[in-house]
Amino acid sequence: MTVEMETTISGWDNYAVIQVVVLMGILSTVSYGACRVMDWLWKRRGVFSELHQALKFTPYGTYTNMFEYWFIHVPFALKAPFCQRQVLEDQIQKQLTTLFQLPPPESSSRPAFLLSHSCRTLFYCIIQTLLDQAQAKTGRRRIRIATVAVHFGSFYKLIKSMNQAGDEIEFYEIDLDPVDWTVKHDQIQEAQIAQCHVIFHQNLFGVPLQQDKLLDLGRKLNLLIVEDCVQSGSMYGNYKGDARSDVVMWSGGFDKTPSCLGAGIGHYRPTPYGDAMFDSCQSMMSSFALDQHRMSTMFNQLLHLGIAKNSFSVVLYLGGLVVAYLLKREDLQLHDMAFCVRTNKSVTPFQSAKDKFCHQPSNWQLLSMIYGIGKQRHYEHIAREEVEKRVLLLQKVPSQYHATIWPWLTPENLDLHQSNLGVSEFTWIFCAPEERVPLIKFLSKHGLIVLINTTWEHHTKTQLVMGKRICEGLVYLPNLNEMSRKDVLRMAEVVTMWCEGRKST
């Protein structure tokens, strides 16, 4: 009996030892893992400290909020199947006709506007039409575009992809003045313009870009004039496109006006070119399938909206952990994370790949457009506040630095901001290209989440100096429309510190 008990006790002792050993192993593994995590976080403590004091994460202005997203735009998905498409399109045409103060269309006339999945869709259809016409006339899909030397990145990338597919699209570029970034009209050569097939009227920095000589030559030489007004101060400003333009385009999205689930809005003027382009683009878009990617776009829009608004005060920290892990760098800084989100095509709401935008807008998107277009009073309020905040920023940064970091903000352009009352998509600062990385690091260190320009691009074969310098020296600041006046004062203080430090060195 005693031997049996001793044997049993000995067995239990061995079992207890095994348990203790296993438990110690688990605790050691957990402790080691916790130490590794703490070490990983400690090495990146700087970026999370910056996140804590940062103004915002992206340069976008987002003209909606989480309430509208969840309780207005998302429920449109349930309503969309029960809506008649033509009724929705007619409602948008009526809204735009009122907004643009156009006369009511006659029953026999074509609509004034084309509605598309995105502005890229309109641009793509116009370029394809010109290439088709060139092929029918000369046997070659070759066209030439006259435009300024600062290109809208999305359109330029689209043209590059078309060139790589075998088309021939060339540019005749006009450079900008190095002092105030106005168009160098003295460089425009009529003989060169005469060899072009289209004038692409590009606006910059939230106000119309004056290009009278180029547009006058376009009319004289009977060329198609297409104007991109995404950066002219939105279609809710007083400027609705130059009277000489045949086609004027706007873009919609949560970071634009109208604030909606994406939109391309083309105003095809009642000119011979406007009528012909309307018929061609409408025919081309009618062959596109309905958009089936709206759910993924909704998720991407939500991601960017959440980051921009720092919803629930946790988005930045969770995003910081994910991006820091993905980049696998110990010296990670805030602007690296911002750039990662800005350029990650898997989470970009609107993408440049043809299969992403060659679709007809879904009923869900049309319902969202109707709501976004109707927020005119909201946009007018934002526009007035933007003017006030810009004045405050310029007042608090010493005037001797303005011409260096904001050369385009001339008295004439400031007057345009005041009179046009548009909404700017971005807020910028400029430096010499070789100073851009030090500037970004300095601003990030002081809580301004900035990143390098990805909106404007220069032609890779350009011989023009200023357009390239502008594209390589621009930096996004936090968007004025996302900041309080207190934030603007803080930004002005940091920008002034940079300017004074730069002057001393």
Salt bridges, closest charged atoms under 4 A:
ASP39 OD2 - LYS43 NZ 3.25
GLU68 OE1 - LYS375 NZ 2.86
GLU89 OE2 - ARG85 NE 3.33
ASP132 OD1 - ARG141 NH1 2.60
ASP167 OD1 - ARG141 NE 2.68
GLU168 OE1 - ARG140 NH2 2.56
GLU170 OE1 - ARG142 NH2 2.86
GLU173 OE2 - HIS151 NE2 2.57
GLU190 OE2 - LYS220 NZ 3.01
ASP212 OD1 - ARG244 NH2 2.70
ASP216 OD1 - ARG244 NH1 2.67
GLU227 OE2 - HIS201 ND1 3.49
ASP242 OD1 - ARG244 NE 2.81
ASP246 OD2 - ARG219 NH2 3.27
ASP255 OD2 - LYS256 NZ 3.33
ASP275 OD1 - ARG110 NH2 2.80
ASP291 OD2 - HIS117 NE2 3.73
ASP291 OD2 - ARG294 NH2 2.66
GLU330 OE2 - LYS43 NZ 3.26
ASP331 OD1 - ARG329 NE 3.15
ASP336 OD2 - ARG329 NH2 3.32
ASP336 OD1 - HIS335 NE2 3.68
GLU385 OE2 - HIS381 NE2 3.56
GLU385 OE1 - LYS389 NZ 3.90
GLU386 OE2 - ARG390 NH2 2.46
GLU388 OE1 - ARG485 NH2 2.49
GLU425 OE2 - LYS256 NZ 3.44
GLU435 OE1 - ARG502 NE 2.94
GLU457 OE2 - LYS157 NZ 3.52
GLU472 OE2 - HIS458 NE2 3.32
GLU482 OE2 - LYS309 NZ 3.34
